[in-house]
Amino acid sequence: MIIFPAIDIKDGTCVRLVKGDYATAHKVAENAVETAKSFQNAGASWIHMVDLDGAKDAKPVNSSLVFDVLANTDLKVEIGGGIRNMETIAFYLEQGVSRVILGSVALRNPQLVKEAVAEYGDKIAVGIDALHGKVAAEGWIEQSEVDYITLAKEMEAVGVKTIIFTDISRDGTLTGPNLEMLDQLNRAVSCNIIASGGVSNLDDIYQLKALNLYG
């Protein structure tokens, strides 16, 4: 199982939100590059980055920080937040990002996901963020009636190989991941599943590993 340390960027700084609420953002580190270096020194090979401003504005806002991390570490970077078209996907991948995460667009425009997978294969991942089992979008501001497993199966059908799943009610709370939902998802599709949100200690990691998750 791969461990993906995460850096969420808002207003140019590293923050943590509680349950996806932008009003709860508080700074957890001063410098994204130094934080990424500390993760690399601890043994990480990947880093998960989220452009929170981008997610809300539907376009890249903090991409320069992503590229700074790429330039100053040996980490593989996966990036999500504000990626809504093929141009933005190409923008990130051509700069050396290893994987682009499509979130809101997977719900709104599955055809784009299909095109992206056809063009870039497993460099495309889909982020599925759910509240009470229903998928949320646009920086978690909008709630849909689409079940998270239904969307995962649709993404599997268009060729998506990696899904990053977040139970919004656990995110930023440090109360542990939703093991039951993750297990159901992992059994429902053949995609690699990355658990996101709520992880607070080694026991959480052991329990996720026991579910045979990818990350």
Summary of the structure (lengths in Angstrom):
residues: 215
radius of gyration: 15.7
end to end distance: 5.0
largest distance: 42.0
contacts: 740
relative contact order: 0.13
helix: 39%
strand: 30%
